[in-house]
Amino acid sequence: MSVLSAAALLSGAASCLLGALGLLRFPDLPTRLQAATKPQTLGLLLILLGTALRLEPAGAASLALVALFQVITAPVISQLLGRAAYRSGALRRDVLVTDDLADRLSNGTQ
Amino acid sequence: MTVVFTITLVLLCTAGVLTFARVLLGPSTLDRIAAVDVFVILIVAATAVYVAVYRDRSNIALLAAVALLGFVGSAAAARLVERRERHR
């Protein structure tokens, strides 16, 4: 149990660090959002798992509530930021491979 | 186990420094909002490690509260920035 908990804590912290590194190094907002999802879901969930393994079941249940809430809200934030980034032009066209939204917007359907 | 907690907290602190560098560098407000959102999550993760160290259940409510506050703040800021850009 203790080994599992230690492994979950360490890998969670490592993925948080990798996500932060990507947040600093990636070129524009959509790619940074992709890096930001790593600490937001995987990193936090692993750390919560490692913590839950060290607590009694009642504590683990309330940690599961935090995890559930995080899994629900992280995509909402990413979607809001991505949408605002597209509309304000905060993305680099030269690193974009495909843009499916441009056709829809030019049709006037938005 | 103490070594594991120390390494975990060092990794989280390094991640916090890198994230805060993105907050300072920007360049756009949306980049800063994304970075602040990640920073709040790192605070939640570090508090979870504290709960694991002391096996102290009283701080779990704090985890939920900070995560909720981070979500509401980031969502409101993102909406505000989008509205401002559209009216420009």
N, CA and C atoms of all chains as a GROMACS GRO file, in nm:
protein
  594
    1MET      N    1   0.084  -0.121   0.000
    1MET     CA    2   0.000   0.000   0.000
    1MET      C    3   0.086   0.125   0.000
    2SER      N    4   0.189   0.122   0.086
    2SER     CA    5   0.277   0.238   0.096
    2SER      C    6   0.357   0.259  -0.032
    3VAL      N    7   0.399   0.148  -0.095
    3VAL     CA    8   0.475   0.158  -0.220
    3VAL      C    9   0.388   0.216  -0.331
    4LEU      N   10   0.261   0.167  -0.338
    4LEU     CA   11   0.167   0.219  -0.437
    4LEU      C   12   0.147   0.369  -0.420
    5SER      N   13   0.126   0.409  -0.294
    5SER     CA   14   0.104   0.550  -0.263
    5SER      C   15   0.223   0.634  -0.305
    6ALA      N   16   0.345   0.586  -0.273
    6ALA     CA   17   0.466   0.661  -0.309
    6ALA      C   18   0.480   0.672  -0.460
    7ALA      N   19   0.451   0.562  -0.532
    7ALA     CA   20   0.462   0.565  -0.678
    7ALA      C   21   0.362   0.664  -0.737
    8ALA      N   22   0.238   0.664  -0.685
    8ALA     CA   23   0.136   0.757  -0.737
    8ALA      C   24   0.175   0.901  -0.710
    9LEU      N   25   0.224   0.929  -0.588
    9LEU     CA   26   0.263   1.067  -0.555
    9LEU      C   27   0.377   1.114  -0.646
   10LEU      N   28   0.479   1.028  -0.663
   10LEU     CA   29   0.595   1.069  -0.742
   10LEU      C   30   0.560   1.089  -0.888
   11SER      N   31   0.482   0.994  -0.947
   11SER     CA   32   0.449   1.010  -1.088
   11SER      C   33   0.355   1.128  -1.109
   12GLY      N   34   0.266   1.153  -1.011
   12GLY     CA   35   0.180   1.270  -1.022
   12GLY      C   36   0.258   1.399  -1.022
   13ALA      N   37   0.355   1.410  -0.930
   13ALA     CA   38   0.437   1.531  -0.924
   13ALA      C   39   0.522   1.545  -1.050
   14ALA      N   40   0.572   1.432  -1.102
   14ALA     CA   41   0.653   1.437  -1.224
   14ALA      C   42   0.570   1.486  -1.342
   15SER      N   43   0.444   1.439  -1.354
   15SER     CA   44   0.363   1.485  -1.466
   15SER      C   45   0.323   1.631  -1.448
   16CYS      N   46   0.308   1.677  -1.321
   16CYS     CA   47   0.285   1.820  -1.297
   16CYS      C   48   0.403   1.902  -1.350
   17LEU      N   49   0.525   1.853  -1.321
   17LEU     CA   50   0.645   1.925  -1.364
   17LEU      C   51   0.654   1.927  -1.516
   18LEU      N   52   0.625   1.812  -1.582
   18LEU     CA   53   0.631   1.807  -1.728
   18LEU      C   54   0.530   1.903  -1.790
   19GLY      N   55   0.408   1.907  -1.730
   19GLY     CA   56   0.307   1.998  -1.781
   19GLY      C   57   0.349   2.144  -1.768
   20ALA      N   58   0.411   2.177  -1.654
   20ALA     CA   59   0.458   2.315  -1.633
   20ALA      C   60   0.568   2.349  -1.732
   21LEU      N   61   0.655   2.252  -1.759
   21LEU     CA   62   0.762   2.272  -1.857
   21LEU      C   63   0.703   2.301  -1.995
   22GLY      N   64   0.599   2.222  -2.033
   22GLY     CA   65   0.533   2.245  -2.161
   22GLY      C   66   0.465   2.381  -2.165
   23LEU      N   67   0.405   2.419  -2.052
   23LEU     CA   68   0.338   2.550  -2.044
   23LEU      C   69   0.436   2.663  -2.072
   24LEU      N   70   0.562   2.644  -2.029
   24LEU     CA   71   0.663   2.747  -2.048
   24LEU      C   72   0.723   2.743  -2.186
   25ARG      N   73   0.735   2.622  -2.246
   25ARG     CA   74   0.814   2.608  -2.368
   25ARG      C   75   0.731   2.613  -2.496
   26PHE      N   76   0.602   2.578  -2.491
   26PHE     CA   77   0.524   2.567  -2.614
   26PHE      C   78   0.497   2.705  -2.675
   27PRO      N   79   0.479   2.712  -2.811
   27PRO     CA   80   0.479   2.840  -2.880
   27PRO      C   81   0.354   2.926  -2.864
   28ASP      N   82   0.233   2.869  -2.859
   28ASP     CA   83   0.115   2.956  -2.855
   28ASP      C   84   0.008   2.897  -2.763
   29LEU      N   85  -0.103   2.968  -2.748
   29LEU     CA   86  -0.201   2.934  -2.645
   29LEU      C   87  -0.264   2.795  -2.660
   30PRO      N   88  -0.311   2.752  -2.779
   30PRO     CA   89  -0.370   2.617  -2.788
   30PRO      C   90  -0.273   2.506  -2.747
   31THR      N   91  -0.145   2.516  -2.788
   31THR     CA   92  -0.048   2.414  -2.747
   31THR      C   93  -0.022   2.420  -2.597
   32ARG      N   94  -0.020   2.542  -2.542
   32ARG     CA   95   0.001   2.555  -2.397
   32ARG      C   96  -0.117   2.497  -2.320
   33LEU      N   97  -0.239   2.516  -2.374
   33LEU     CA   98  -0.356   2.456  -2.308
   33LEU      C   99  -0.344   2.305  -2.304
   34GLN      N  100  -0.291   2.248  -2.414
   34GLN     CA  101  -0.272   2.103  -2.419
   34GLN      C  102  -0.175   2.058  -2.310
   35ALA      N  103  -0.067   2.137  -2.290
   35ALA     CA  104   0.028   2.102  -2.183
   35ALA      C  105  -0.034   2.123  -2.046
   36ALA      N  106  -0.123   2.225  -2.034
   36ALA     CA  107  -0.182   2.258  -1.904
   36ALA      C  108  -0.276   2.149  -1.855
   37THR      N  109  -0.333   2.069  -1.947
   37THR     CA  110  -0.425   1.965  -1.902
   37THR      C  111  -0.354   1.854  -1.825
   38LYS      N  112  -0.221   1.845  -1.839
   38LYS     CA  113  -0.150   1.737  -1.769
   38LYS      C  114  -0.151   1.755  -1.618
   39PRO      N  115  -0.108   1.871  -1.563
   39PRO     CA  116  -0.124   1.888  -1.417
   39PRO      C  117  -0.270   1.893  -1.375
   40GLN      N  118  -0.357   1.949  -1.461
   40GLN     CA  119  -0.497   1.968  -1.423
   40GLN      C  120  -0.570   1.837  -1.399
   41THR      N  121  -0.543   1.735  -1.482
   41THR     CA  122  -0.614   1.608  -1.461
   41THR      C  123  -0.519   1.498  -1.412
   42LEU      N  124  -0.426   1.454  -1.498
   42LEU     CA  125  -0.342   1.338  -1.464
   42LEU      C  126  -0.262   1.362  -1.337
   43GLY      N  127  -0.192   1.477  -1.331
   43GLY     CA  128  -0.106   1.503  -1.216
   43GLY      C  129  -0.185   1.508  -1.086
   44LEU      N  130  -0.294   1.585  -1.086
   44LEU     CA  131  -0.373   1.600  -0.963
   44LEU      C  132  -0.440   1.468  -0.925
   45LEU      N  133  -0.492   1.394  -1.024
   45LEU     CA  134  -0.559   1.268  -0.993
   45LEU      C  135  -0.462   1.168  -0.932
   46LEU      N  136  -0.337   1.161  -0.985
   46LEU     CA  137  -0.239   1.068  -0.929
   46LEU      C  138  -0.202   1.106  -0.786
   47ILE      N  139  -0.186   1.238  -0.762
   47ILE     CA  140  -0.149   1.282  -0.627
   47ILE      C  141  -0.264   1.256  -0.529
   48LEU      N  142  -0.390   1.280  -0.576
   48LEU     CA  143  -0.505   1.251  -0.490
   48LEU      C  144  -0.515   1.102  -0.461
   49LEU      N  145  -0.481   1.017  -0.563
   49LEU     CA  146  -0.482   0.872  -0.542
   49LEU      C  147  -0.378   0.833  -0.437
   50GLY      N  148  -0.257   0.891  -0.451
   50GLY     CA  149  -0.152   0.861  -0.354
   50GLY      C  150  -0.190   0.902  -0.214
   51THR      N  151  -0.261   1.017  -0.202
   51THR     CA  152  -0.307   1.062  -0.071
   51THR      C  153  -0.417   0.972  -0.017
   52ALA      N  154  -0.511   0.934  -0.105
   52ALA     CA  155  -0.625   0.852  -0.062
   52ALA      C  156  -0.579   0.717  -0.009
   53LEU      N  157  -0.469   0.663  -0.068
   53LEU     CA  158  -0.419   0.533  -0.022
   53LEU      C  159  -0.366   0.540   0.121
   54ARG      N  160  -0.332   0.660   0.168
   54ARG     CA  161  -0.279   0.674   0.304
   54ARG      C  162  -0.387   0.709   0.406
   55LEU      N  163  -0.511   0.732   0.359
   55LEU     CA  164  -0.618   0.773   0.451
   55LEU      C  165  -0.718   0.659   0.470
   56GLU      N  166  -0.805   0.673   0.570
   56GLU     CA  167  -0.913   0.575   0.587
   56GLU      C  168  -1.023   0.603   0.483
   57PRO      N  169  -1.114   0.508   0.458
   57PRO     CA  170  -1.212   0.521   0.348
   57PRO      C  171  -1.292   0.651   0.347
   58ALA      N  172  -1.327   0.706   0.464
   58ALA     CA  173  -1.408   0.828   0.464
   58ALA      C  174  -1.332   0.945   0.401
   59GLY      N  175  -1.202   0.956   0.435
   59GLY     CA  176  -1.120   1.062   0.377
   59GLY      C  177  -1.102   1.041   0.228
   60ALA      N  178  -1.085   0.915   0.188
   60ALA     CA  179  -1.066   0.885   0.046
   60ALA      C  180  -1.190   0.922  -0.034
   61ALA      N  181  -1.310   0.906   0.027
   61ALA     CA  182  -1.434   0.940  -0.043
   61ALA      C  183  -1.440   1.089  -0.071
   62SER      N  184  -1.400   1.174   0.026
   62SER     CA  185  -1.406   1.318  -0.001
   62SER      C  186  -1.297   1.359  -0.100
   63LEU      N  187  -1.184   1.286  -0.103
   63LEU     CA  188  -1.084   1.315  -0.206
   63LEU      C  189  -1.137   1.279  -0.344
   64ALA      N  190  -1.217   1.170  -0.351
   64ALA     CA  191  -1.277   1.132  -0.480
   64ALA      C  192  -1.370   1.241  -0.530
   65LEU      N  193  -1.438   1.310  -0.436
   65LEU     CA  194  -1.525   1.422  -0.475
   65LEU      C  195  -1.444   1.533  -0.540
   66VAL      N  196  -1.328   1.567  -0.480
   66VAL     CA  197  -1.239   1.668  -0.538
   66VAL      C  198  -1.195   1.626  -0.677
   67ALA      N  199  -1.158   1.496  -0.692
   67ALA     CA  200  -1.112   1.446  -0.822
   67ALA      C  201  -1.223   1.456  -0.927
   68LEU      N  202  -1.346   1.416  -0.889
   68LEU     CA  203  -1.460   1.423  -0.980
   68LEU      C  204  -1.485   1.566  -1.026
   69PHE      N  205  -1.481   1.659  -0.930
   69PHE     CA  206  -1.504   1.799  -0.961
   69PHE      C  207  -1.398   1.850  -1.059
   70GLN      N  208  -1.273   1.811  -1.035
   70GLN     CA  209  -1.164   1.856  -1.122
   70GLN      C  210  -1.181   1.801  -1.263
   71VAL      N  211  -1.221   1.674  -1.274
   71VAL     CA  212  -1.238   1.613  -1.406
   71VAL      C  213  -1.351   1.681  -1.483
   72ILE      N  214  -1.454   1.729  -1.410
   72ILE     CA  215  -1.564   1.798  -1.477
   72ILE      C  216  -1.523   1.938  -1.521
   73THR      N  217  -1.449   2.011  -1.436
   73THR     CA  218  -1.426   2.153  -1.464
   73THR      C  219  -1.306   2.180  -1.556
   74ALA      N  220  -1.204   2.093  -1.558
   74ALA     CA  221  -1.085   2.122  -1.639
   74ALA      C  222  -1.117   2.138  -1.789
   75PRO      N  223  -1.201   2.051  -1.850
   75PRO     CA  224  -1.235   2.072  -1.991
   75PRO      C  225  -1.314   2.201  -2.015
   76VAL      N  226  -1.396   2.243  -1.917
   76VAL     CA  227  -1.474   2.366  -1.933
   76VAL      C  228  -1.379   2.485  -1.946
   77ILE      N  229  -1.279   2.492  -1.856
   77ILE     CA  230  -1.181   2.601  -1.863
   77ILE      C  231  -1.106   2.599  -1.995
   78SER      N  232  -1.061   2.478  -2.037
   78SER     CA  233  -0.984   2.467  -2.162
   78SER      C  234  -1.068   2.515  -2.280
   79GLN      N  235  -1.196   2.476  -2.280
   79GLN     CA  236  -1.283   2.514  -2.392
   79GLN      C  237  -1.305   2.665  -2.394
   80LEU      N  238  -1.330   2.724  -2.276
   80LEU     CA  239  -1.351   2.870  -2.269
   80LEU      C  240  -1.227   2.944  -2.318
   81LEU      N  241  -1.108   2.900  -2.272
   81LEU     CA  242  -0.985   2.969  -2.309
   81LEU      C  243  -0.955   2.950  -2.458
   82GLY      N  244  -0.978   2.827  -2.510
   82GLY     CA  245  -0.951   2.802  -2.650
   82GLY      C  246  -1.040   2.885  -2.740
   83ARG      N  247  -1.168   2.896  -2.701
   83ARG     CA  248  -1.264   2.975  -2.777
   83ARG      C  249  -1.226   3.123  -2.776
   84ALA      N  250  -1.190   3.174  -2.657
   84ALA     CA  251  -1.148   3.314  -2.648
   84ALA      C  252  -1.020   3.337  -2.727
   85ALA      N  253  -0.929   3.238  -2.726
   85ALA     CA  254  -0.803   3.252  -2.800
   85ALA      C  255  -0.829   3.258  -2.950
   86TYR      N  256  -0.920   3.171  -2.998
   86TYR     CA  257  -0.949   3.170  -3.142
   86TYR      C  258  -1.011   3.303  -3.185
   87ARG      N  259  -1.103   3.353  -3.105
   87ARG     CA  260  -1.175   3.474  -3.145
   87ARG      C  261  -1.090   3.600  -3.132
   88SER      N  262  -0.994   3.599  -3.038
   88SER     CA  263  -0.910   3.718  -3.024
   88SER      C  264  -0.782   3.704  -3.106
   89GLY      N  265  -0.767   3.590  -3.177
   89GLY     CA  266  -0.650   3.574  -3.263
   89GLY      C  267  -0.521   3.551  -3.188
   90ALA      N  268  -0.528   3.491  -3.067
   90ALA     CA  269  -0.408   3.468  -2.987
   90ALA      C  270  -0.341   3.335  -3.023
   91LEU      N  271  -0.358   3.288  -3.148
   91LEU     CA  272  -0.291   3.165  -3.189
   91LEU      C  273  -0.205   3.191  -3.311
   92ARG      N  274  -0.098   3.113  -3.325
   92ARG     CA  275  -0.006   3.134  -3.436
   92ARG      C  276  -0.049   3.050  -3.554
   93ARG      N  277  -0.082   3.116  -3.665
   93ARG     CA  278  -0.130   3.045  -3.784
   93ARG      C  279  -0.021   2.957  -3.845
   94ASP      N  280   0.107   2.992  -3.826
   94ASP     CA  281   0.213   2.917  -3.893
   94ASP      C  282   0.238   2.781  -3.828
   95VAL      N  283   0.194   2.761  -3.701
   95VAL     CA  284   0.212   2.629  -3.640
   95VAL      C  285   0.082   2.549  -3.644
   96LEU      N  286  -0.022   2.606  -3.708
   96LEU     CA  287  -0.151   2.539  -3.716
   96LEU      C  288  -0.151   2.443  -3.834
   97VAL      N  289  -0.194   2.316  -3.813
   97VAL     CA  290  -0.195   2.219  -3.923
   97VAL      C  291  -0.326   2.231  -4.001
   98THR      N  292  -0.440   2.234  -3.928
   98THR     CA  293  -0.568   2.244  -3.995
   98THR      C  294  -0.661   2.333  -3.911
   99ASP      N  295  -0.754   2.401  -3.979
   99ASP     CA  296  -0.845   2.492  -3.911
   99ASP      C  297  -0.987   2.467  -3.961
  100ASP      N  298  -1.057   2.373  -3.897
  100ASP     CA  299  -1.192   2.337  -3.942
  100ASP      C  300  -1.294   2.446  -3.911
  101LEU      N  301  -1.264   2.529  -3.811
  101LEU     CA  302  -1.361   2.630  -3.768
  101LEU      C  303  -1.373   2.744  -3.868
  102ALA      N  304  -1.265   2.768  -3.946
  102ALA     CA  305  -1.263   2.882  -4.037
  102ALA      C  306  -1.374   2.871  -4.141
  103ASP      N  307  -1.398   2.749  -4.197
  103ASP     CA  308  -1.503   2.730  -4.298
  103ASP      C  309  -1.640   2.762  -4.238
  104ARG      N  310  -1.664   2.712  -4.119
  104ARG     CA  311  -1.793   2.734  -4.053
  104ARG      C  312  -1.817   2.882  -4.028
  105LEU      N  313  -1.713   2.952  -3.980
  105LEU     CA  314  -1.730   3.093  -3.949
  105LEU      C  315  -1.753   3.174  -4.076
  106SER      N  316  -1.687   3.138  -4.188
  106SER     CA  317  -1.703   3.214  -4.310
  106SER      C  318  -1.840   3.192  -4.372
  107ASN      N  319  -1.908   3.079  -4.336
  107ASN     CA  320  -2.045   3.055  -4.383
  107ASN      C  321  -2.147   3.141  -4.309
  108GLY      N  322  -2.102   3.210  -4.205
  108GLY     CA  323  -2.192   3.296  -4.130
  108GLY      C  324  -2.279   3.222  -4.031
  109THR      N  325  -2.252   3.092  -4.006
  109THR     CA  326  -2.336   3.017  -3.912
  109THR      C  327  -2.286   3.031  -3.769
  110GLN      N  328  -2.159   3.057  -3.752
  110GLN     CA  329  -2.092   3.073  -3.622
  110GLN      C  330  -2.130   2.963  -3.526
  111MET      N  331   0.954   0.705   0.351
  111MET     CA  332   0.839   0.782   0.304
  111MET      C  333   0.869   0.932   0.307
  112THR      N  334   0.951   0.975   0.404
  112THR     CA  335   0.985   1.118   0.412
  112THR      C  336   1.056   1.164   0.285
  113VAL      N  337   1.146   1.076   0.233
  113VAL     CA  338   1.218   1.110   0.109
  113VAL      C  339   1.119   1.130  -0.005
  114VAL      N  340   1.019   1.041  -0.014
  114VAL     CA  341   0.919   1.051  -0.121
  114VAL      C  342   0.845   1.184  -0.113
  115PHE      N  343   0.802   1.221   0.010
  115PHE     CA  344   0.730   1.348   0.026
  115PHE      C  345   0.818   1.466  -0.012
  116THR      N  346   0.947   1.460   0.028
  116THR     CA  347   1.036   1.571  -0.006
  116THR      C  348   1.052   1.584  -0.157
  117ILE      N  349   1.076   1.471  -0.225
  117ILE     CA  350   1.094   1.476  -0.370
  117ILE      C  351   0.968   1.528  -0.437
  118THR      N  352   0.851   1.478  -0.390
  118THR     CA  353   0.723   1.522  -0.448
  118THR      C  354   0.706   1.673  -0.435
  119LEU      N  355   0.736   1.725  -0.315
  119LEU     CA  356   0.718   1.870  -0.294
  119LEU      C  357   0.819   1.950  -0.375
  120VAL      N  358   0.943   1.898  -0.390
  120VAL     CA  359   1.042   1.970  -0.471
  120VAL      C  360   0.996   1.977  -0.616
  121LEU      N  361   0.946   1.863  -0.669
  121LEU     CA  362   0.895   1.862  -0.807
  121LEU      C  363   0.781   1.961  -0.823
  122LEU      N  364   0.688   1.962  -0.726
  122LEU     CA  365   0.573   2.054  -0.734
  122LEU      C  366   0.618   2.199  -0.728
  123CYS      N  367   0.718   2.229  -0.642
  123CYS     CA  368   0.768   2.366  -0.632
  123CYS      C  369   0.834   2.410  -0.762
  124THR      N  370   0.914   2.320  -0.824
  124THR     CA  371   0.976   2.353  -0.952
  124THR      C  372   0.868   2.381  -1.057
  125ALA      N  373   0.764   2.297  -1.059
  125ALA     CA  374   0.653   2.319  -1.152
  125ALA      C  375   0.588   2.454  -1.125
  126GLY      N  376   0.574   2.491  -0.996
  126GLY     CA  377   0.515   2.620  -0.962
  126GLY      C  378   0.599   2.735  -1.012
  127VAL      N  379   0.733   2.724  -1.000
  127VAL     CA  380   0.820   2.831  -1.049
  127VAL      C  381   0.806   2.847  -1.200
  128LEU      N  382   0.806   2.732  -1.274
  128LEU     CA  383   0.793   2.738  -1.420
  128LEU      C  384   0.659   2.799  -1.460
  129THR      N  385   0.551   2.757  -1.390
  129THR     CA  386   0.418   2.810  -1.421
  129THR      C  387   0.412   2.960  -1.395
  130PHE      N  388   0.475   3.002  -1.284
  130PHE     CA  389   0.469   3.145  -1.252
  130PHE      C  390   0.551   3.226  -1.351
  131ALA      N  391   0.658   3.164  -1.407
  131ALA     CA  392   0.733   3.233  -1.513
  131ALA      C  393   0.643   3.261  -1.631
  132ARG      N  394   0.552   3.165  -1.665
  132ARG     CA  395   0.459   3.187  -1.775
  132ARG      C  396   0.360   3.298  -1.739
  133VAL      N  397   0.319   3.306  -1.612
  133VAL     CA  398   0.229   3.415  -1.571
  133VAL      C  399   0.297   3.549  -1.594
  134LEU      N  400   0.425   3.558  -1.560
  134LEU     CA  401   0.496   3.686  -1.575
  134LEU      C  402   0.524   3.717  -1.722
  135LEU      N  403   0.557   3.613  -1.803
  135LEU     CA  404   0.596   3.637  -1.942
  135LEU      C  405   0.477   3.670  -2.030
  136GLY      N  406   0.360   3.617  -1.998
  136GLY     CA  407   0.241   3.639  -2.082
  136GLY      C  408   0.246   3.554  -2.206
  137PRO      N  409   0.244   3.604  -2.331
  137PRO     CA  410   0.229   3.745  -2.364
  137PRO      C  411   0.084   3.795  -2.354
  138SER      N  412  -0.017   3.710  -2.383
  138SER     CA  413  -0.154   3.760  -2.379
  138SER      C  414  -0.216   3.733  -2.243
  139THR      N  415  -0.327   3.802  -2.214
  139THR     CA  416  -0.396   3.780  -2.086
  139THR      C  417  -0.445   3.636  -2.074
  140LEU      N  418  -0.484   3.575  -2.189
  140LEU     CA  419  -0.535   3.438  -2.186
  140LEU      C  420  -0.426   3.340  -2.143
  141ASP      N  421  -0.300   3.364  -2.188
  141ASP     CA  422  -0.188   3.280  -2.142
  141ASP      C  423  -0.175   3.289  -1.991
  142ARG      N  424  -0.190   3.410  -1.939
  142ARG     CA  425  -0.176   3.429  -1.793
  142ARG      C  426  -0.288   3.357  -1.719
  143ILE      N  427  -0.411   3.365  -1.773
  143ILE     CA  428  -0.523   3.296  -1.707
  143ILE      C  429  -0.497   3.145  -1.704
  144ALA      N  430  -0.453   3.089  -1.819
  144ALA     CA  431  -0.424   2.944  -1.824
  144ALA      C  432  -0.318   2.907  -1.722
  145ALA      N  433  -0.212   2.990  -1.711
  145ALA     CA  434  -0.103   2.960  -1.619
  145ALA      C  435  -0.149   2.971  -1.474
  146VAL      N  436  -0.231   3.074  -1.443
  146VAL     CA  437  -0.281   3.089  -1.306
  146VAL      C  438  -0.369   2.971  -1.268
  147ASP      N  439  -0.448   2.922  -1.366
  147ASP     CA  440  -0.532   2.805  -1.340
  147ASP      C  441  -0.447   2.685  -1.302
  148VAL      N  442  -0.337   2.664  -1.376
  148VAL     CA  443  -0.246   2.553  -1.344
  148VAL      C  444  -0.182   2.575  -1.208
  149PHE      N  445  -0.149   2.702  -1.176
  149PHE     CA  446  -0.085   2.733  -1.048
  149PHE      C  447  -0.178   2.696  -0.931
  150VAL      N  448  -0.308   2.728  -0.946
  150VAL     CA  449  -0.404   2.692  -0.841
  150VAL      C  450  -0.410   2.540  -0.822
  151ILE      N  451  -0.406   2.467  -0.935
  151ILE     CA  452  -0.408   2.320  -0.927
  151ILE      C  453  -0.283   2.269  -0.856
  152LEU      N  454  -0.169   2.335  -0.880
  152LEU     CA  455  -0.045   2.293  -0.811
  152LEU      C  456  -0.057   2.317  -0.661
  153ILE      N  457  -0.125   2.427  -0.622
  153ILE     CA  458  -0.147   2.453  -0.479
  153ILE      C  459  -0.234   2.343  -0.420
  154VAL      N  460  -0.341   2.303  -0.494
  154VAL     CA  461  -0.428   2.194  -0.447
  154VAL      C  462  -0.347   2.065  -0.430
  155ALA      N  463  -0.259   2.037  -0.530
  155ALA     CA  464  -0.178   1.914  -0.524
  155ALA      C  465  -0.084   1.918  -0.403
  156ALA      N  466  -0.022   2.035  -0.378
  156ALA     CA  467   0.070   2.045  -0.264
  156ALA      C  468  -0.006   2.028  -0.132
  157THR      N  469  -0.129   2.083  -0.124
  157THR     CA  470  -0.209   2.065  -0.003
  157THR      C  471  -0.246   1.918   0.015
  158ALA      N  472  -0.272   1.848  -0.098
  158ALA     CA  473  -0.302   1.704  -0.090
  158ALA      C  474  -0.182   1.628  -0.035
  159VAL      N  475  -0.060   1.669  -0.074
  159VAL     CA  476   0.060   1.605  -0.020
  159VAL      C  477   0.070   1.630   0.131
  160TYR      N  478   0.034   1.753   0.173
  160TYR     CA  479   0.032   1.783   0.317
  160TYR      C  480  -0.064   1.688   0.390
  161VAL      N  481  -0.184   1.669   0.331
  161VAL     CA  482  -0.282   1.576   0.391
  161VAL      C  483  -0.221   1.436   0.401
  162ALA      N  484  -0.145   1.396   0.295
  162ALA     CA  485  -0.085   1.262   0.296
  162ALA      C  486   0.024   1.251   0.403
  163VAL      N  487   0.101   1.359   0.422
  163VAL     CA  488   0.211   1.354   0.519
  163VAL      C  489   0.158   1.335   0.660
  164TYR      N  490   0.059   1.419   0.699
  164TYR     CA  491   0.013   1.417   0.838
  164TYR      C  492  -0.112   1.332   0.858
  165ARG      N  493  -0.163   1.269   0.751
  165ARG     CA  494  -0.288   1.192   0.758
  165ARG      C  495  -0.396   1.274   0.828
  166ASP      N  496  -0.409   1.401   0.785
  166ASP     CA  497  -0.494   1.498   0.852
  166ASP      C  498  -0.615   1.527   0.763
  167ARG      N  499  -0.733   1.477   0.802
  167ARG     CA  500  -0.849   1.488   0.716
  167ARG      C  501  -0.912   1.627   0.716
  168SER      N  502  -0.875   1.712   0.812
  168SER     CA  503  -0.944   1.841   0.826
  168SER      C  504  -0.916   1.934   0.708
  169ASN      N  505  -0.811   1.906   0.628
  169ASN     CA  506  -0.778   1.997   0.518
  169ASN      C  507  -0.839   1.955   0.385
  170ILE      N  508  -0.916   1.845   0.384
  170ILE     CA  509  -0.972   1.799   0.257
  170ILE      C  510  -1.077   1.898   0.206
  171ALA      N  511  -1.152   1.959   0.300
  171ALA     CA  512  -1.250   2.061   0.260
  171ALA      C  513  -1.181   2.178   0.192
  172LEU      N  514  -1.059   2.209   0.241
  172LEU     CA  515  -0.981   2.317   0.180
  172LEU      C  516  -0.948   2.284   0.034
  173LEU      N  517  -0.914   2.157   0.007
  173LEU     CA  518  -0.884   2.115  -0.130
  173LEU      C  519  -1.001   2.146  -0.222
  174ALA      N  520  -1.122   2.101  -0.180
  174ALA     CA  521  -1.241   2.122  -0.263
  174ALA      C  522  -1.266   2.271  -0.282
  175ALA      N  523  -1.251   2.350  -0.174
  175ALA     CA  524  -1.280   2.493  -0.182
  175ALA      C  525  -1.184   2.563  -0.277
  176VAL      N  526  -1.053   2.532  -0.268
  176VAL     CA  527  -0.955   2.600  -0.355
  176VAL      C  528  -0.976   2.560  -0.500
  177ALA      N  529  -1.005   2.431  -0.525
  177ALA     CA  530  -1.029   2.387  -0.663
  177ALA      C  531  -1.151   2.458  -0.721
  178LEU      N  532  -1.259   2.473  -0.640
  178LEU     CA  533  -1.379   2.540  -0.685
  178LEU      C  534  -1.354   2.687  -0.714
  179LEU      N  535  -1.277   2.752  -0.624
  179LEU     CA  536  -1.243   2.894  -0.641
  179LEU      C  537  -1.163   2.915  -0.769
  180GLY      N  538  -1.066   2.823  -0.794
  180GLY     CA  539  -0.986   2.834  -0.916
  180GLY      C  540  -1.071   2.823  -1.040
  181PHE      N  541  -1.168   2.730  -1.040
  181PHE     CA  542  -1.255   2.713  -1.156
  181PHE      C  543  -1.338   2.838  -1.181
  182VAL      N  544  -1.403   2.889  -1.076
  182VAL     CA  545  -1.490   3.006  -1.092
  182VAL      C  546  -1.409   3.127  -1.139
  183GLY      N  547  -1.291   3.146  -1.080
  183GLY     CA  548  -1.207   3.260  -1.118
  183GLY      C  549  -1.162   3.253  -1.262
  184SER      N  550  -1.112   3.137  -1.304
  184SER     CA  551  -1.062   3.124  -1.441
  184SER      C  552  -1.175   3.139  -1.542
  185ALA      N  553  -1.291   3.078  -1.512
  185ALA     CA  554  -1.404   3.087  -1.604
  185ALA      C  555  -1.449   3.232  -1.620
  186ALA      N  556  -1.460   3.302  -1.507
  186ALA     CA  557  -1.504   3.442  -1.513
  186ALA      C  558  -1.403   3.527  -1.589
  187ALA      N  559  -1.274   3.507  -1.564
  187ALA     CA  560  -1.171   3.587  -1.632
  187ALA      C  561  -1.172   3.559  -1.781
  188ALA      N  562  -1.188   3.430  -1.821
  188ALA     CA  563  -1.188   3.396  -1.963
  188ALA      C  564  -1.307   3.461  -2.033
  189ARG      N  565  -1.425   3.458  -1.970
  189ARG     CA  566  -1.543   3.520  -2.029
  189ARG      C  567  -1.523   3.670  -2.046
  190LEU      N  568  -1.465   3.731  -1.942
  190LEU     CA  569  -1.444   3.876  -1.944
  190LEU      C  570  -1.351   3.915  -2.059
  191VAL      N  571  -1.239   3.841  -2.074
  191VAL     CA  572  -1.143   3.873  -2.179
  191VAL      C  573  -1.206   3.856  -2.316
  192GLU      N  574  -1.286   3.748  -2.333
  192GLU     CA  575  -1.348   3.725  -2.463
  192GLU      C  576  -1.444   3.838  -2.499
  193ARG      N  577  -1.523   3.882  -2.401
  193ARG     CA  578  -1.618   3.990  -2.427
  193ARG      C  579  -1.545   4.119  -2.463
  194ARG      N  580  -1.434   4.146  -2.393
  194ARG     CA  581  -1.358   4.267  -2.419
  194ARG      C  582  -1.299   4.265  -2.560
  195GLU      N  583  -1.249   4.147  -2.602
  195GLU     CA  584  -1.189   4.137  -2.735
  195GLU      C  585  -1.295   4.156  -2.843
  196ARG      N  586  -1.416   4.107  -2.818
  196ARG     CA  587  -1.519   4.114  -2.921
  196ARG      C  588  -1.566   4.257  -2.943
  197HIS      N  589  -1.568   4.337  -2.835
  197HIS     CA  590  -1.617   4.475  -2.848
  197HIS      C  591  -1.512   4.569  -2.902
  198ARG      N  592  -1.388   4.518  -2.918
  198ARG     CA  593  -1.281   4.607  -2.961
  198ARG      C  594  -1.299   4.648  -3.107
   0.00000   0.00000   0.00000
